[in-house]
Structures are given as structure tokens and as C-alpha cells.
Amino acid sequence: MKTRTLVSAAVSAGVVLVACACGPEEAKEDAGAKPSQPSASASGPSAAPSASAGAETPSAAPTGNRPAPMTKERAIQRYEQYLHGLGREDIGTVCEVAGPGAKKAQDQGFGPCTSTYVIVFQMISAEQKKALQTATVDPQRVTVRTLDKIEMPLEAVRSSATFTESDLGSYTLEYLENDYYITDGQ
């Protein structure tokens, strides 16, 4: 069974890979939950991002209280952060970046991010996970609709493994609440 098959209903509903019970404001709180724990509620203060999220390059690090720049380069950094998190099985990073789109999936009946991405992680081959850990995005293949809506086609992902639309796909990142988040899978 392909990763994309599991989530095709969610993607057609306008969300990214599986589901995440978090939006930008809840993502950090939900990120601290372990996959076997229930998702954090939508209320309450946000916790710090997961420790492994700090493994990203300094330019891809969270911006704290300052807004991230609204640039194509920042959108690419965020998408690479997501890809690397997917490869490391870092649920905190994945749910942080994919939160808004995945919240739509949860609203349509999918489970919380911390539960559903466990399934996705199992569906990605060891070779693909290793490749995702160092994957990059070719800026020439990225489509800027507007600076607050940027398309990341599958063809833009550069890695040592092969991915298809059925197992990785293409995504839209939108600038929401001072940073870019995956909001849609195509």
C-alpha cells in the first residue's frame, strides 16, 4: 500500500499527507506528545518545539516571536524542514510544518497527527527515509503564486531516492501566522 493511497481522501479534501491535530498555534504543543499519547487539546499554552527540530540548519530554525520572512527561500526552508523531519520520523517537526492542512483532515474524521503519522512513517521505505533526511528543493522548480502561497511540486524535491506522486506528492505552503505551513496536497 502506498503512503499516498492511505491519505488520498484527505489530500483530495485539500490537506497534506495524513492528518495533524494542530494548527500553527497548537503545533508546538502537539509536537511534544508521543505517538501513543492522545493529541494535545486546542487550548492551553504552546510548549517548546521538539529537541530534534533544532537539528535543522540555523536558517531553517524557528523564528520565535519574530515573523519569518515572507520569501520563496523561507518557504523552501520550511518544506525542507518537513522533508527532513519525515525522514527522521520526527513527529514534532512534521506536525509543526503540516499543522494547518492536517487540521482540515482531522475535521473530516482523520485522527490526530501524532497518531496518523506513525502509520505514514511505517509506509516509507528505509531508503526513502534516509534520502528524505538530506533532501533539498530546487528553487527553479518552485512556483510562486503569491508570496503568501507557494507551490512545491514533487519535481522540485532532490534526493537520492525516487518518489512519485503516489508516495510523496506535491504541496502548497501558505504564509500563516508569521511563517509558512503546508496547507494543501495536490
Secondary structure as the mmCIF struct_conf table of DSSP 4:
data_model
#
loop_
_struct_conf.conf_type_id
_struct_conf.id
_struct_conf.beg_label_comp_id
_struct_conf.beg_label_asym_id
_struct_conf.beg_label_seq_id
_struct_conf.end_label_comp_id
_struct_conf.end_label_asym_id
_struct_conf.end_label_seq_id
HELX_RH_AL_P HELX_RH_AL_P1 THR A 3 LEU A 6
TURN_TY1_P TURN_TY1_P1 VAL A 7 VAL A 7
HELX_RH_AL_P HELX_RH_AL_P2 SER A 8 SER A 12
TURN_TY1_P TURN_TY1_P2 ALA A 13 GLY A 14
BEND BEND1 LEU A 17 VAL A 18
BEND BEND2 ALA A 21 ALA A 21
HELX_RH_AL_P HELX_RH_AL_P3 PRO A 24 ALA A 31
TURN_TY1_P TURN_TY1_P3 GLY A 32 GLY A 32
BEND BEND3 ALA A 33 ALA A 33
TURN_TY1_P TURN_TY1_P4 PRO A 35 SER A 36
BEND BEND4 GLN A 37 GLN A 37
HELX_LH_PP_P HELX_LH_PP_P1 PRO A 38 SER A 41
BEND BEND5 ALA A 42 GLY A 44
HELX_LH_PP_P HELX_LH_PP_P2 PRO A 45 SER A 50
HELX_RH_3T_P HELX_RH_3T_P1 ALA A 51 ALA A 55
BEND BEND6 GLU A 56 GLU A 56
HELX_RH_3T_P HELX_RH_3T_P2 PRO A 58 ALA A 60
BEND BEND7 ALA A 61 ALA A 61
TURN_TY1_P TURN_TY1_P5 GLY A 64 ASN A 65
BEND BEND8 ARG A 66 ARG A 66
HELX_LH_PP_P HELX_LH_PP_P3 PRO A 67 PRO A 69
BEND BEND9 THR A 71 THR A 71
HELX_RH_AL_P HELX_RH_AL_P4 LYS A 72 ARG A 88
TURN_TY1_P TURN_TY1_P6 GLU A 89 GLU A 89
HELX_RH_AL_P HELX_RH_AL_P5 ILE A 91 ASP A 107
TURN_TY1_P TURN_TY1_P7 GLN A 108 GLY A 109
HELX_RH_AL_P HELX_RH_AL_P6 CYS A 113 MET A 123
BEND BEND10 ILE A 124 ILE A 124
HELX_RH_AL_P HELX_RH_AL_P7 ALA A 126 LEU A 132
TURN_TY1_P TURN_TY1_P8 GLN A 133 THR A 134
STRN STRN1 THR A 136 VAL A 137
HELX_RH_3T_P HELX_RH_3T_P3 PRO A 139 ARG A 141
STRN STRN2 THR A 143 THR A 146
TURN_TY1_P TURN_TY1_P9 LEU A 147 ASP A 148
STRN STRN3 LYS A 149 MET A 152
HELX_RH_3T_P HELX_RH_3T_P4 LEU A 154 ALA A 156
STRN STRN4 VAL A 157 ARG A 158
BEND BEND11 SER A 160 ALA A 161
TURN_TY1_P TURN_TY1_P10 GLU A 165 LEU A 168
STRN STRN5 TYR A 171 LEU A 176
TURN_TY1_P TURN_TY1_P11 GLU A 177 ASN A 178
STRN STRN6 ASP A 179 GLY A 185
#
